[in-house]
Amino acid sequence: FPTDASTIPVGELTVLESLGHDGTNYPLALGAIPGNTLSLRLTFDQARIDASQAQQLMDRLCGLIRALPAIATTPLAAISLVDAPSRQALLEQSAGPRIQADPTTPDLTRLFAKQVARQAEAPALLSQEGSTLTTLRYGELDARANQMARHLIAEGVGPGEIVALMLPRSEELVVATLAVLKTGAAYLPLDPAYPAARLEFILQDSQVQRVISHDSLYDSLQASINAELPELLDFEDPILNIRLSLQSENDITDDVRTSPLLPQTLAYLIYTSGSTGQPKAVGISHQSAVNLALAQTEIFKLDNTDRVLQFASQAFDASVWEM
């Protein structure tokens, strides 16, 4: 469609000529016209697409078709519709404003360390339980995270591992998140309010070996599922808190970690909703998370007078930039 009626046999009759016109509601439509050779026809809405753009699209399509014999075994994702100059122009056009990366902050822990050095006494975290408002300063937050990180490292936690955090949105959640990052391991946030079946799937799929949580939350989850849960680090355990208090508050460096923390080291793992019905894990490196933080600071014009509400579920990726 459309076709040349003169090629259709109709008994003894001969069609001398056929004319036709068709329209479409789409701004762009491709017609494939069969015959001795394949013809392609591109129609377009001139109010939305100019002739040069339409010609460029047709040129790319024809180029791909001509190349098909040579790329028949090439994976579709590896085939480019644009030539090298056009590709570079597209990348530059869509890149948006460029944020110059700071070579002194290749990972989230050093980005945070710079802020501690600048403003150790400034409020880093405000949390409220009932009528009690708690302020944790940058130096205090850093010290508590360092103590927990040292305890985790002594337990063998380090780069290449994943530690799940099943904690409510709280001061503890931020301390634990920062502590896991300082070890070089990746954190996996779990929302205690999520259905037990979803939490069970994530724990089994991620194959985490440790979960930082509360004993009460963990017991409730264990009672709702059949599988065996990973090892629990109970944030409410008084013995654990004594052990943490005995740890050094000094910053964590690579000579303390089980292996070096690199920019490409996994920072966190968050499970998406899953378009097929099963949650899917998305892993982000320290380098990418730092780029996000620096870009948002620049784009949103953030400074030390701003406050951010940690509003999203900790198992949703919006929580990353909120924290």
Secondary structure, DSSP 8 states (H G I E B T S, - for coil): ----GGGS-BTTB-----------SSSEEEEEE-SSS-EEEEEE-TTTS-HHHHHHHHHHHHHHHHHGGGGTTS-GGG--SS-HHHHHHHHHHHS-S-----TT-SSHHHHHHHHHHH-TTSEEEEEEETTEEEEEEHHHHHHHHHHHHHHHHHTT--TT-EEEEE--SSHHHHHHHHHHHHHT-EEEEE-TTS-HHHHHHHHHHHT-SEEEE-HHHHHHHHHH-SS---EEEETT-HHHHHHHHTS--S---TTTSSS---TTSEEEEEE---TTSS--EEEEEHHHHHHHHHHHHHHTT--TT------S-TTSTHHHHH-
